[in-house]
Amino acid sequence: MKNNAIELSIVIPVYNRPFEIDELLKSLTQQTRKNFEVIIVEDGSIKRCDEIVDKYRGFLNIRFFYKNNTGPGQSRNYGYEKAKGNYCVFLDSDCILPVHYIEIVQNALMSNFVDAFGGPDKAHENFTHFQKAINYAMTSFLTTGGIRGGKKRLDEFYPRSFNMGCSKKVLEETKGFSNMRFGEDIDISIRIIKRGFKTGLINEAFVYHKRRTSLKQFFKQVYNSGIARINLFKRHPESLKIIHTLPSLFIIGIAFLSVLSILVSVFYLIPVLLFTLLLFCDSSFKNRSISIGMLTILVSFTQLFGYGSGFMVAFWKRILLEKDEFSAFTNNFYT
């Protein structure tokens, strides 16, 4: 593809989130550049968003498609197959775009073309304290090692599908997203890199990512992400890194220190208290809010325990019991 011939198609899968898509589409109407199309793929929703989409037909080059539920990966494939552009940008429906997003992406691809890119996520100033605490937990070095926070690394960059772009050529040669319900974005990123395509981080092309709105929903999300990491390991053994095991080791460490505090001395809980204090101070300083710092403690422990427990359950079922990907997690992913 020539750098001066980039035609963007924005592909957005939606599942029972009409109010979220309203905010995202509104942010798309406010872009400094308008030369893109928008494809909405309704993935078998009960709460449909076609009436919301209709509001924006006079403001956006937008098309709406409804299909049976197959999950986000297959819905993205459906969208890119309908796309008229030669470069697809995939967004989650719970994102909001800054006004210069499209302009930044186009300029970056024209000056330094990559076959697939990813961008970071941030918390909007109007997000609730809970949403800002979740954003911290998902991007902080203290909780995730910073692997989701947009930090540039020396090795290959693996785009995430909440904010990800791929050329049509890449999607056609890799056959798009797999049928994984979680971890499908990492799976395609691995396959893209294995085929020799160039990936990159466009650090300025960030989105405001609202994520889950309750602690229960957030726990389920990160629990499924822990499961997905083992499923990815089964497909791509080289993808598992030491950093992915840390939440599980954190759970084991907490349990071990708790037992010692009961049997030997309460002072064994000092490392846990120091970690909690560090979370509180770092989040309070970065968010300029003590209340967000307090929420961060609850959310971060939820994130670590959710991901870690999902990882351990998947390790038991997929590796020790040797169950296949579908039968091991029917209740989590497919109901």
N, C-alpha and C positions, 0 to 999 in steps of 0.2 A: 504493500500500500504506500502511495506517495504521501508525504507529510502534509501537503497542502490539499489533500482530498479526503479529509476526515469528516464523515457525516454521522452525527450522533443519534442513536436511538436509546431513549431512556426506558428501561423495562422494569416494571414494578409488580411483583406478585402480591396479591391481597387475600387475606383470609379473615373474614368477620371483623374488619376494622374500617368501617366507612368514615368514622370521624378522624382517624389518623390520616387517611388518604386525602381528606379535605385540606389538612394543614400542609401536607407535602405538595399537593397540586398548587395551592396558593403561593408557596415559595417558588415554584417553577415559573409562575406568571411574572414574578418579580426579578427574573434573571436579567442581567445586563446584555446578554445575547439570547436571541430567540430562535436561532437556526438549529432546531432539534425537534424530534418527534417523541411523543410519549405513548407507551403501550402499557395498558393496565390489564393484568391477567387475574381474573377472579377465580380463585382455586376452590370452587365448590362451596362457596360461603352460603350460610343461611341468612346472615345480615349482609345483603348485597350493597355495592357502592355505585351502581350504574347511575342512580339519580344524582349522586355527588359529582360523578364524572361529567354528566350533562351540563352542569353549571359552568364548566371550563371549556366547552367546545368552541366558543367564540374567542377564547384567549390563548388556547394552546392547540397545536397540531396533535390531537389526541385520538387514540383508538381504544376501544374497550372490548375484551373477550371474556366470555364465561365458559368454564370447563369443569369437568368432574374433578374432585379432590384427588391429587396425586402427590402433594407435598411441594415445598418451595423450589427444589432443584428442577423438577420436571416442568413446573410452571415457568421458570426462567427459560428453559429450553423452548417451550411453546411460544414465549414472547419473542425470543431472538429469531425464531423461524418466521415470524410475521414481520420482523423489522425490515424497514427499507434502507436504513443506514448501514454503513460498513464497519461501524464501531459501536458496540452496545455498552451502556452503562447500567449496571444493576443496582437498585436501591431497595432497602427495606421500607415498608409502608410507615414505620414509626420514625422516619427521619424527616428533618427539615433542612433545606439548603440555604446557605448564605447567598446573597444576591450575585456574587461574582463566581459562583461554583462552576458554571458551564464555561465561562470565559477562561478561568484558570485551567480547567481540564484541556480545553482546545489549545491554548497557548503552550501548555506543557508538552502535549503530544506533537505539536508542530515543531517545537524547538529540540525535543529529545524523545523521539518516538519509542514507545515500548509496546509490545504485543498485548500486555495485560498490566493494569495498574490497580493499586488500591489507595485509599485515603483514610486518614484517621477519623475519630469521632470526638466530639466535645459536648459539653453541657451548655445549653442556651441559658442566658441570664434569667429568662422567664420560667425555666423548669422549676419544679417543686424541690424542696430540700431533699426529699427521698430520691428523686431522679438524679440529683447532683451527687448524692452519696453513692448511688449505683454506678454512675459514671466514674467516680474515683476508684471504686472497688474493681472495676473492669479494666482500668487503664494504668493504675499505679504500679510502680516497681515493687512496692511492698506486698502486693497481693497477686500480681500476675507476672512479675519480672519485667513489666513494661512491654510485653510482647504485643499488646493490643493498643498501645498508646501512641503509635506513630513514630516510634524511635527508629532512626536509621541504623541498619546493621550492615556488617560486612558481607554476610552470606546472602543467599537469594531471598527475595521478598515474596511472601505468600499473601496475596490479596484476600480480604474477607468480603463476603457477598452483600453486606449491608451498604457497602460503598466500594464498588468494584467495576472495572471496565475491561472489556476484551474485544479484540478485533473479530470480525465475522470469520476470518480465516482460522483463527485460533479455535473458535467454537466449533467450526465444521470439522477440523482435523482431530480435535479431542472428543468429538461427538457430545460436547456440552457437559452439563451437570449429570452426575450419576443419580441413582434412585435412593441414595442415602437421605434420611429425613433430617439428620443433624451431621455437621461436619462435611457437608457436600461441597462447601466453598473451598475448604482446605484440600479436599480430594482433587478438585479440578485444578487448583493451583499447583499441586504436586505434579499432576499429569502435564500441565502446561510447561513446567520447567524441565521435566524429563524429556519432552519433545524438542528441547533446545530453543524455545521461545524466550524472549526477553521480558522480564517483569520489573516493576519498579514502584516505589512509593512516591506519590505526589503529595507532599506534606501539607501544602497550602490548600489542597482540595478536601477539606474536612467537611463533615456533616454534623448537624446537631441530632444526636441519637437519643430518643426518649426512653427506649428499653421498656422493661416491665413496670407495672404500676402498683404491684403489691409484693410483699415479701414471699408469699406462697408461689406466685408466678415466677418470681426471680429465682427461687430455689429450684423449681422444676426446670427452668431454662439451663442453669449451670449444672444441675444433676445430669441432664441429657447431654450437655457438652462433655462431661466426664466420660459418659458412656461412649460418645462419638470418638473420643481420643483412642480408645481401645479398638473400636471398629476400624479406624484409620490405620492403626498399627497392623491389623490383620490384612489390610489391603496394601499397605506401604510400610513394611517393617522399619525402614530407615527413618520414618517420620517421627518416631517416638524419641523424645529427648529427656534428659534428667529433669529439666524444669517442669515437665508435665506430671511428674510423680510427686512434686513437692506438696500439693494440697493433701494427698493421701498420707504422706509422711507427717504433715502437720496434724492431722487427726490422730494418728498413732502417737505422736509426741505429746499431744494434749492429754490423751487417755493415760499414757504412762506417767506423766507428771502429776496428774490428778490422783492416781493411785498412790504415788509416793508421798503426796501431800497429806493423804489420809493415814497412811501406814507409818510414815517417818517424820516428816516435818512440813508445815505449811509453806515454808520458804521455797519449796520446790516449784511453787506457782509463780515465783518472781519473774522467770523468763516470759511467761504468758502475760503478766501484768505490764512488763516493759514493752512488749510488742503492742499491746492494747494502747498504751500511752503514746507510743510512736505513731500509731495509726491516727489517733485523735489529734495529736499536735500537727502532723503533716497535713491532714485533711482540713483542719480548722484554718491553718495558715494559707493553704492554696485556695480554699473556697471563701476565706475571710468570714467564717461563720462558725461559732462554737456549736450551734445546734446541728449543723451539717457534720461537724466532727463527731458529735455523739452518735448520730445516725450511722456514720461510717463504720463505727465499731460493730454495730448489729449487722449491717449489710455485708461487711468484709468477712465476718465469721460465717455468715450464711453462704457467701460465695465460696469460701475455702472448704467448708463442710459439704456443701452441695456438690461441687465439682469432685472433691476427693472421694466422697462416698459413691458417686456414680462411676468413677474410675475403678474403684475397688470391686463394686458389684459386677461391672463389665469384665474385669480381669478374672473374676471367679467363673462367670458364665461362659465367656468366649474362649478363654485360654485354658482354664483348669477343667471345666466341664465340656469344652469343645462344642458348644452350641453355635448354630449359624446365626447370622446377623438378624434375620427376620424373626425366628422363633424365640430368640432370647429376650426380645424387647417389644413384643406385640403390644402390650398394654401401654408402654411409654410412647411409641412412635406411630402406631398404626390403628388406634381406636379414637 
